[in-house]
Amino acid sequence: MVLLLGLGVHLGFAPQLRFDAVVSRALYAGDDRSSTVSVLLEVLTTPGYSWFRAIVFVPVLVWLGVRRRWATLVWVAVATVLVSPLNEGLKQLVARTRPDYAEGGSQLASLSFPSGHAAGIACLVTTALVLAWPRLRARRRWVLLGVLVVVLVGLSRVWLGVHFPTDVLAGWAVGVGWTVLVALLLGGLPGGRAALPAREASWTA
């Protein structure tokens, strides 16, 4: 998905660009949005920031270190730390400018494709689910909650006018794909050498 959408942007694939233009205009909250709406959107987009992900996962890494689960710590650290440089490298390759809304993308000098917020939150949620999976009950509930958070953060980027829809789709694909790949290669998937063992008393719902 990342390759196809990136090529579409880079080569100026007309149907994709029209889709982005129409949907982004339809969903953009507007340059004249109220301060209340702006605050709400900023709250919704916050989980996509790198500092927020650090707040969530640094204690997890410390917990894993204290328990000497080094293999688990390594895959979690690689997934969560390197997703941002990976996404930034893709941005430089595609070199897409932000939407030109006065109170949206025009305020930012950074590039647009893929969305770093979408990639970051998708990585965070996927890492959390994979890591906790052996110890989770009510798994469907946790998956639905995770999907809801990922979707809301991604949509907030379009509502704020700082990304096109396919930037967000590509960001989600980067976050999920990268995390699963790291977990697969480093044994972090459930049942792997770097996965947490099941324990009934922990991480339950």
Protein Blocks (a to p, Z undefined) as FASTA:
>chain_A
ZZmmmmmmmnopaklmmmmmmmmmmmpgbjkbcfklmmmmmmmmmmmpmklmmmmmmmmm
mmmmmnopaklmmmmmmmmmmmmmmmmmmmmmnopacdfbfklmmmpmbdfbdcfklmmm
mmmmmmmmmmmmmmpghklmmmmmmmmmmmmmmmmmmmnopacfklmmmmmmmmmmmmmm
mmmmnopaghiakbccddfkgoiZZ
